[in-house]
């Protein structure tokens, strides 16, 4: 993988982490205001999907080292 590809993946990971944090803040606000539990669960599921994407991208950036 070229350095430019890695840099692009790192930028994407940074954007996804920011989005993940935004979801966290939104979920906490929804909990505090007593929002509908179904809506909160949907937000949590979206947050989890973002976390999974981050993990997959990080695996591409940092390959496994065979010991």
RODO-2510 file (C-alpha; in nm, 4 decimals, decimal comma):
residues 67
     n   res          X          Y          Z
     1     x     0,0000     0,0000     0,0000
     2     x     0,1405     0,3380    -0,0958
     3     x     0,1999     0,6152     0,1544
     4     x    -0,0715     0,8227    -0,0100
     5     x    -0,3242     0,5396     0,0337
     6     x    -0,2267     0,5064     0,3985
     7     x    -0,2620     0,8810     0,4480
     8     x    -0,6098     0,8728     0,2931
     9     x    -0,7106     0,5833     0,5189
    10     x    -0,5800     0,7704     0,8234
    11     x    -0,7865     1,0756     0,7246
    12     x    -1,0941     0,8567     0,6851
    13     x    -1,0307     0,6979     1,0262
    14     x    -0,9992     1,0448     1,1812
    15     x    -1,3312     1,1520     1,0255
    16     x    -1,5032     0,8350     1,1434
    17     x    -1,3663     0,8809     1,4965
    18     x    -1,5053     1,2330     1,5003
    19     x    -1,8414     1,1036     1,3784
    20     x    -1,8275     0,8312     1,6464
    21     x    -1,7707     1,0959     1,9145
    22     x    -2,0597     1,3022     1,7752
    23     x    -2,2892     1,0015     1,8031
    24     x    -2,1720     0,9491     2,1611
    25     x    -2,2577     1,3085     2,2523
    26     x    -2,5943     1,2847     2,0765
    27     x    -2,6802     0,9575     2,2504
    28     x    -2,5937     1,0991     2,5920
    29     x    -2,8097     1,4046     2,5222
    30     x    -3,0965     1,1817     2,4133
    31     x    -3,0672     0,9758     2,7316
    32     x    -3,0670     1,2871     2,9491
    33     x    -3,3732     1,4324     2,7795
    34     x    -3,5644     1,1054     2,8093
    35     x    -3,5885     1,0349     2,4387
    36     x    -3,7573     0,7232     2,2992
    37     x    -3,5556     0,4071     2,3778
    38     x    -3,5993     0,2727     2,0249
    39     x    -3,4419     0,5870     1,8797
    40     x    -3,1524     0,5606     2,1271
    41     x    -3,0961     0,1952     2,0330
    42     x    -3,0851     0,2878     1,6642
    43     x    -2,8260     0,5556     1,7341
    44     x    -2,6185     0,3088     1,9359
    45     x    -2,6333     0,0595     1,6478
    46     x    -2,5118     0,3258     1,4023
    47     x    -2,2324     0,4139     1,6445
    48     x    -2,1289     0,0479     1,6590
    49     x    -2,1241     0,0245     1,2782
    50     x    -1,8890     0,3229     1,2685
    51     x    -1,6632     0,1602     1,5281
    52     x    -1,6503    -0,1581     1,3181
    53     x    -1,5523     0,0459     1,0105
    54     x    -1,2759     0,2130     1,2105
    55     x    -1,1421    -0,1248     1,3226
    56     x    -1,1395    -0,2619     0,9677
    57     x    -0,9607     0,0448     0,8333
    58     x    -0,7030     0,0351     1,1123
    59     x    -0,6362    -0,3307     1,0272
    60     x    -0,5616    -0,2251     0,6700
    61     x    -0,3240     0,0468     0,7864
    62     x    -0,1413    -0,1709     1,0406
    63     x    -0,0965    -0,5225     0,9001
    64     x    -0,0770    -0,8221     1,1313
    65     x     0,2741    -0,9184     1,2324
    66     x     0,3392    -1,2904     1,2254
    67     x     0,5491    -1,3807     1,5296
***
